[in-house]
């Protein structure tokens, strides 16, 4: 049985948002650039509050930015 994971579309969304930088997203979401890097790479799952803030930056529903991947 594999590990379940939260996957995200942040990198793709940044690209389609005028090639937004990780730093710009971090500033708008109220976190550090390192936090955005870790979330993008899948090394860190954001809190629910942060996930909503990131989705709001892109004007997308939460489920278009983050998905739960069940590896059973």
N, CA, C and O of each residue as an XYZ file, in Angstrom:
288
protein
N       0.845     -1.171      0.000
C       0.000      0.000      0.000
C       0.896      1.241      0.000
O       1.775      1.376      0.851
N       0.668      2.157     -0.968
C       1.468      3.362     -1.078
C       0.958      4.480     -0.198
O      -0.109      4.382      0.409
N       1.717      5.514     -0.139
C       1.357      6.677      0.669
C       0.391      7.573     -0.106
O       0.633      7.892     -1.270
N      -0.704      7.979      0.543
C      -1.636      8.909     -0.065
C      -0.970     10.280     -0.122
O      -0.094     10.589      0.686
N      -1.391     11.096     -1.083
C      -0.723     12.382     -1.244
C      -1.688     13.460     -1.708
O      -2.688     13.193     -2.374
N      -1.355     14.672     -1.337
C      -2.040     15.844     -1.864
C      -1.191     16.318     -3.035
O      -0.014     16.636     -2.864
N      -1.781     16.364     -4.214
C      -1.057     16.892     -5.373
C      -1.626     18.262     -5.696
O      -2.733     18.597     -5.276
N      -0.863     19.057     -6.447
C      -1.324     20.407     -6.731
C      -0.966     20.837     -8.148
O      -0.121     20.237     -8.814
N      -1.631     21.883     -8.576
C      -1.438     22.451     -9.911
C      -0.793     23.835     -9.840
O      -0.922     24.629    -10.771
N      -0.107     24.120     -8.752
C       0.409     25.473     -8.526
C       1.369     25.912     -9.625
O       1.240     27.020    -10.146
N       2.308     25.083     -9.979
C       3.284     25.487    -11.006
C       2.587     25.838    -12.320
O       2.890     26.862    -12.933
N       1.665     25.000    -12.744
C       0.911     25.243    -13.968
C       0.084     26.528    -13.863
O       0.046     27.326    -14.800
N      -0.568     26.719    -12.730
C      -1.381     27.927    -12.540
C      -0.515     29.186    -12.534
O      -0.908     30.214    -13.085
N       0.658     29.108    -11.912
C       1.565     30.268    -11.921
C       1.956     30.626    -13.343
O       1.976     31.800    -13.712
N       2.269     29.604    -14.146
C       2.671     29.836    -15.536
C       1.555     30.546    -16.306
O       1.812     31.477    -17.069
N       0.324     30.101    -16.099
C      -0.811     30.683    -16.817
C      -1.323     31.977    -16.177
O      -2.277     32.578    -16.671
N      -0.711     32.393    -15.114
C      -1.031     33.665    -14.458
C       0.121     34.646    -14.706
O       0.757     35.135    -13.773
N       0.365     34.916    -15.982
C       1.436     35.836    -16.389
C       2.800     35.421    -15.854
O       3.617     36.263    -15.482
N       3.037     34.097    -15.822
C       4.310     33.561    -15.343
C       4.671     34.112    -13.965
O       5.792     34.560    -13.726
N       3.686     34.064    -13.067
C       3.858     34.519    -11.691
C       5.030     33.771    -11.046
O       5.172     32.561    -11.222
N       5.847     34.479    -10.316
C       6.964     33.846     -9.624
C       6.483     33.231     -8.310
O       5.410     33.560     -7.804
N       7.298     32.342     -7.779
C       6.988     31.765     -6.471
C       6.963     32.861     -5.415
O       6.144     32.819     -4.497
N       7.846     33.830     -5.536
C       7.889     34.936     -4.579
C       6.604     35.758     -4.634
O       6.063     36.131     -3.593
N       6.111     36.042     -5.840
C       4.862     36.815     -5.965
C       3.697     36.065     -5.337
O       2.885     36.657     -4.625
N       3.611     34.761     -5.598
C       2.545     33.965     -5.002
C       2.675     33.960     -3.486
O       1.683     34.115     -2.773
N       3.880     33.786     -3.000
C       4.116     33.766     -1.553
C       3.644     35.063     -0.906
O       2.982     35.038      0.132
N       3.981     36.187     -1.512
C       3.576     37.482     -0.958
C       2.060     37.611     -0.920
O       1.503     38.090      0.068
N       1.391     37.189     -1.984
C      -0.066     37.300     -2.038
C      -0.758     36.333     -1.085
O      -1.849     36.619     -0.590
N      -0.127     35.188     -0.826
C      -0.711     34.191      0.069
C      -0.291     34.403      1.526
O      -0.856     33.790      2.431
N       0.698     35.271      1.750
C       1.137     35.573      3.106
C       2.065     34.534      3.713
O       2.035     34.288      4.919
N       2.898     33.922      2.858
C       3.871     32.927      3.334
C       5.229     33.224      2.704
O       5.370     34.177      1.938
N       6.216     32.412      3.029
C       7.536     32.587      2.433
C       7.613     31.866      1.085
O       6.809     30.982      0.789
N       8.577     32.256      0.295
C       8.808     31.582     -0.990
C       9.149     30.110     -0.751
O       8.737     29.242     -1.521
N       9.899     29.833      0.310
C      10.289     28.458      0.617
C       9.058     27.580      0.880
O       9.054     26.397      0.541
N       8.029     28.155      1.477
C       6.793     27.412      1.711
C       6.156     27.030      0.384
O       5.713     25.895      0.209
N       6.107     27.973     -0.552
C       5.534     27.698     -1.870
C       6.353     26.627     -2.580
O       5.784     25.725     -3.197
N       7.667     26.710     -2.505
C       8.542     25.696     -3.125
C       8.213     24.316     -2.566
O       8.050     23.363     -3.329
N       8.114     24.200     -1.253
C       7.834     22.911     -0.618
C       6.462     22.363     -1.000
O       6.310     21.159     -1.205
N       5.470     23.233     -1.096
C       4.129     22.789     -1.489
C       4.148     22.327     -2.940
O       3.620     21.262     -3.258
N       4.751     23.118     -3.819
C       4.821     22.755     -5.245
C       5.473     21.398     -5.446
O       5.007     20.599     -6.259
N       6.543     21.130     -4.716
C       7.284     19.868     -4.865
C       6.569     18.695     -4.211
O       6.962     17.544     -4.402
N       5.525     18.974     -3.442
C       4.813     17.905     -2.757
C       5.474     17.467     -1.467
O       5.131     16.423     -0.913
N       6.422     18.259     -0.984
C       7.108     17.929      0.265
C       6.337     18.395      1.488
O       6.645     17.988      2.609
N       5.335     19.247      1.282
C       4.589     19.845      2.386
C       3.148     20.015      1.945
O       2.883     20.524      0.856
N       2.218     19.592      2.784
C       0.803     19.811      2.513
C       0.364     21.041      3.292
O       0.564     21.107      4.505
N      -0.230     22.014      2.614
C      -0.614     23.248      3.301
C      -1.790     23.028      4.240
O      -2.556     22.076      4.096
N      -1.912     23.925      5.196
C      -3.108     23.916      6.044
C      -4.308     24.220      5.152
O      -4.153     24.715      4.036
N      -5.475     23.927      5.641
C      -6.682     24.201      4.870
C      -6.807     25.694      4.596
O      -7.180     26.098      3.494
N      -6.495     26.512      5.595
C      -6.554     27.964      5.426
C      -5.604     28.423      4.317
O      -6.000     29.212      3.458
N      -4.376     27.948      4.322
C      -3.410     28.344      3.300
C      -3.829     27.839      1.925
O      -3.669     28.548      0.931
N      -4.359     26.633      1.858
C      -4.827     26.103      0.581
C      -5.910     27.011     -0.010
O      -5.899     27.286     -1.210
N      -6.837     27.475      0.823
C      -7.872     28.390      0.348
C      -7.276     29.728     -0.092
O      -7.710     30.300     -1.091
N      -6.283     30.228      0.650
C      -5.657     31.504      0.265
C      -4.961     31.388     -1.080
O      -5.042     32.300     -1.903
N      -4.273     30.266     -1.314
C      -3.598     30.057     -2.594
C      -4.624     29.965     -3.717
O      -4.451     30.586     -4.766
N      -5.681     29.204     -3.511
C      -6.729     29.080     -4.532
C      -7.341     30.446     -4.838
O      -7.633     30.748     -5.995
N      -7.534     31.260     -3.826
C      -8.111     32.596     -4.006
C      -7.199     33.480     -4.864
O      -7.688     34.262     -5.680
N      -5.885     33.361     -4.686
C      -4.946     34.143     -5.501
C      -5.187     33.864     -6.985
O      -5.135     34.778     -7.808
N      -5.449     32.611     -7.321
C      -5.667     32.231     -8.713
C      -7.117     32.379     -9.165
O      -7.422     32.219    -10.347
N      -8.008     32.683     -8.226
C      -9.415     32.806     -8.573
C     -10.029     31.469     -8.959
O     -10.919     31.402     -9.807
N      -9.543     30.408     -8.327
C      -9.989     29.047     -8.645
C     -10.589     28.392     -7.412
O     -10.238     28.743     -6.285
N     -11.500     27.433     -7.623
C     -11.971     26.643     -6.477
C     -10.835     25.770     -5.949
O      -9.929     25.395     -6.693
N     -10.891     25.462     -4.695
C      -9.846     24.678     -4.038
C      -9.515     23.399     -4.796
O      -8.343     23.056     -4.952
N     -10.540     22.692     -5.269
C     -10.312     21.401     -5.928
C      -9.653     21.522     -7.295
O      -9.212     20.514     -7.847
N      -9.575     22.717     -7.852
C      -8.831     22.902     -9.107
C      -7.352     23.154     -8.848
O      -6.528     23.048     -9.756
N      -7.024     23.484     -7.616
C      -5.623     23.745     -7.257
C      -5.016     22.531     -6.555
O      -3.866     22.178     -6.816
N      -5.769     21.897     -5.678
C      -5.288     20.749     -4.898
C      -6.204     19.558     -5.112
O      -7.426     19.695     -5.181
N      -5.582     18.373     -5.216
C      -6.330     17.131     -5.343
C      -5.737     16.104     -4.383
O      -4.540     16.112     -4.097
N      -6.598     15.228     -3.897
C      -6.165     14.134     -3.029
C      -5.976     12.913     -3.911
O      -6.893     12.506     -4.625
N      -4.803     12.338     -3.861
C      -4.481     11.163     -4.666
C      -4.450      9.946     -3.751
O      -3.553      9.805     -2.920
N      -5.430      9.075     -3.910
C      -5.534      7.853     -3.123
C      -4.747      6.758     -3.826
O      -5.100      6.360     -4.936
N      -3.694      6.267     -3.201
C      -2.805      5.284     -3.837
C      -3.088      3.866     -3.366
O      -2.164      3.063     -3.232
N      -4.337      3.552     -3.116
C      -4.689      2.182     -2.690
C      -4.913      1.313     -3.888
O      -5.217      0.129     -3.744
